[in-house]
Amino acid sequence: MVFVQRYFVAGGEYGFFGWLLAAVGSFVLSVALAWVLFTFVDDPLMRATARKPARRPAHATHARGDRTIDRMLIRRKRHNHV
């Protein structure tokens, strides 16, 4: 916003709609620059330096809710095969 104010708006009389256009333009410009920064700097850097997700062993115990759902699915499979 400061950049837009200093180099494009300063010294001119644009009224309320000129100010509104400058504010909306500054917002759009800042969102676009944030997207570019995230896409080409932050995201690749985080992918390159992030830890790999730990694999869960096959014998790991499920949370109680998961176990209940697993039991329901097993019962449903048994019922369909009978």
N, C-alpha and C positions, 0 to 999 in steps of 0.2 A: 504494500500500500504506500509505503514511504517512497519507493522508487517511482511509482506511477504519479504520486502527488508532486514530487520534485521535478521530474522531467517532462511530464505531459500536462499537468493541471496547473501548476504554479504560474502565476502571472496572468492568468486568464479569468474571465468572469463567465461561468457556465450555468450558474443558478442551481436549483435543486436537482433537476434532471441530469445535469452534467456531473454533479456529485454522485448521484445514484449510478450513473453509467460507470464512473470511475471506481466506485465501490464494488459493483458487480464484476467489472473487468478485473479488478485486483483479486477478487475471490476466485474467479475462473482461472486466472493465471497461476495463483498459488496452488490450487488443486491440481492443475496440470503439471506443474513443476514437482509437486509432491509425488504424483504418480510416476513420473520419469525417474525420480530419485529412488523410489521404492523398487521399481521394476528393474532398473539397470545397475543399481549399486547395492541396496540393502538385501533384497531377496537372493541374488547370486552369492553375496558374501555369507549370508546365513546358511545357505545350502552347502557351501564349501566348508564351513567350519562347524556345522551342527553335528552332534553325536547321532549315531545311528540308533534307531529304536531297539531296545532290548527284546530279544525273542522270549516268548513265554514257553516254559517247558510243557510238554504234553500232559504231564501228570499234575499240573498246577490245579489247585482247588478253585472252584468257581465261587463267586459270591452267592449268598443264599437265593437271591432272586434269579440268577442265571441257572442255578441248579433246579429250581422249581420249573422254570421254562423248559429245561432239558428233559425233565421227567415227564412233563406234559407232552412234549413232542414224541418221546419214546412210547408213551401210552397210546398216542394217536396212531403211531406206526403199527403197533401191535394190533390195535383194534381194526385197522384197515386190512391187515393180512389174514385175519381170522375168518 
